[in-house]
Each structure stands twice: as C-alpha cells, then as structure tokens.
Amino acid sequence: MLRNNLKINGKNTLMKLRSSTPFFILFLLGMLIQSCSKTNYDYLLRPFNEIKQFYIVTSTGDTTKCLIQGDSITVFWNPDVAMPDKVSPRIVVDEKATVSPASGEAVSFTKNTTYTVTAENGDVKTYRLNPIVKKPLPSISNVSGNITWLSTTQLNIYGENFLVQADAANIGIYLQRVSDGFEFPLEVIKERTTNYSLIAKVPEFTESQGIGLHKLYMKIGDKPTKSVDIQVYAPDIYGAQITSSFVQDGQDIHAGDMLTINYAATDNQGGKVARFYSTNDVETVLLYISYEESVEIKQFTRTANSIQFKVPDEINKFVGKKVGQLRLFYKSAPPDQATFSSYRHTMYLTKPSNVVVK
C-alpha cells in the first residue's frame, strides 16, 4: 500500500515521510522483514530423494517394464531377449537431487547393484536392482469346435506360449461343466504339442458326463489359464435304439382329437445314450402334411412310455389331406442341428398309413 502511495504522490510523499522520523523508521523495518522472509523461502532445501522413473532400453529397442516399490527396483526382462551383463538405465529423480550411479551409466545387471539418491538437503535413500526374467503366460485363443459325445474324438486347441513355462508332459487340459462345476481332464498328445497349438483327446463317455456349456482351460502345475467356452452336445440319436408306434395309425383325425405315440428308448451302453432321448426329452412333435406343410405341437402329456397330445385347430386348413409323416425333436439337440433338415438329433416315426385330416 505504501509503495502504491509513493508511486501516486511522487517525491513529495517520500519527503513527508522522511520529515516524520518515527513513521519512516517503521517503514524501513517493514521492508527489511519482507526481504528477509522471501530470501529464506527461496533457499529452503528440498528433502525429495525418490526415484520417479527407471527404465532400460533393450537391444531390440523395446523399453522394459520396471516396478519401483519401497527400496526395490524390479526389472521384468523379456525371456525372448538375451539378458546382458551390463545395462545403462535411464533414471529420473527430483531436479535438485542426485543419483549414483548416474542415469545412463553402465552397471552390472544383478541384484548386487544399488543406487543412492541424495536429496538437496542431504537425505539419502538406497535402492537395490532386482532383475526378473518374466516368462509370458500361456493362453488359449480358440478351439477347433464343440464336442458331440461318441462322435468327437479330439480337439485342436490354439493359442500361444504353451511351452514357455513347461514341456508338454506338464501341460493339462480340463473341461468344467458350468451348470454344476463338474470337471474332467483331456489327454494331451505330447508329441503333437507346439508353442502355439496342441491336440487333446476327448475322454470316454460316461454317465457322469453331461451336456451344455463348459469351460475349457489349460493348467501348468497348479496355475490355470483363462478359459474359453465350449458346448458339449448329446450323442447322436443313432447311438440309441428307439421303438415307437402311432396308436391312431389308419384313422381319420380332427382338430381337438387326442393322439398317442407309444415310445421307448434303449441303447447298448447301459442307458448312457438313451437318457438323452426319453419321452421327457421330446421337445416338439411335427405332423407333416407335405414336404413344405406341417403342424407343430409343443404341449404334451408324457409317461415313461408314451406321448399324448391334442390336435390343434391349425390342422383345419389341411382338411382332406393325409398326414405324411410324424417327427420328434429333442431338447438335447444342438441349436445348429435342431432344424427340419437335421437327422442327428431327431427321429421319424414309421410312416403313417392312410391318416386323413377331417
């Protein structure tokens, strides 16, 4: 404020201050105190002695990843690049601090190498170098396809770094059923394993194995990789022996009539296949009038050996025509195979004889 007054009033104001001796002395003391405070602040010594950045440029031009934690400098070295005896790290510290050995100076690339950072105020902190060869983790990118029990014998599995951390003898492939966590191994063909692909055998089909979404993953030692999804489907219907008969064969049918299919499913594998083709597994009955005309039924009354359903009103548009075929579709059919042109998970009944819509 005084300085502003001086600038405004010029030399006359200064002369008036001098003529008033006590006031003038106070003015000079205030200026002196302000000057001394500014000087002490400007020359306060900095206490910063941390390493802010530490990195190494390899012979391939890549920059290594480093982790500074506490008094340790961990350097993660790529195993595909030969580890040198000496390195020349680039180091960043506070602008008023110093580091020894200096940034860019060649040092031994071992755990015996230490760095000392001295702050401007003399505080010292010591860091130790910790080189680690970081082996990349194996990963699965994709699989050759899904599994259909009794048909699929092996899976081709693709990814990378399969052999970086272990040889083929120590690699395990596992499938885990998502619905309940049930897990089982697949045998790896060791002599066909490379760093980027391997072949795993699908195990023998047992009663404990089911269908649905599974997680496939690799395990090396006790360390699992990230999984990929894979669908596991029921065995083809050809693995079961199904006997059936249409009770109303040879009769006229009408909308609202109750029709019955007598039905039984067995197999020569102790029921392992037939369990996917019981009456409870029938999802749709299709009444074919012609190749391009049909009526779909999804509501049933089921017993262990029969399926009963009501003829829908939709049948009325086919009055006077014959029912050419009856076909069953099952819940266990893969989505890409549960089509009218698929035969692997569907079944035709014996062709009806003279069944006319009335």
ABEGO torsion letter per residue (X at the ends): XAAAAAAAAEAAAAAAAAABAAAAAAAAAAAAAAAAAAAAAAABBBABABBABBBBBBAAGBBBBBBBBEABBBBBBBAABBBBABBBBBBBBBAABBBOBBBGBBBBBBAABBBBBBBAAGBBBBBBBBBBBBBBBBBBABBAEBBBBGABABBBBBEBGAAAABBAAABBBBBBBAAAGBBBBBBBBAAABBAABBBBBBBBBBAABBBEBBBBBBBBEABBBBBBBBBBBBBBAAABBBBBBBAABGBBBBBGBBBBBBBBBBBAAGGAAAAAABAAABABBBBBABAABBBBBABBBBBAABBBBBBBAAAAAABGBBBABBBBBBAABBAAABBAABAAABBBBBBBBGBBBX
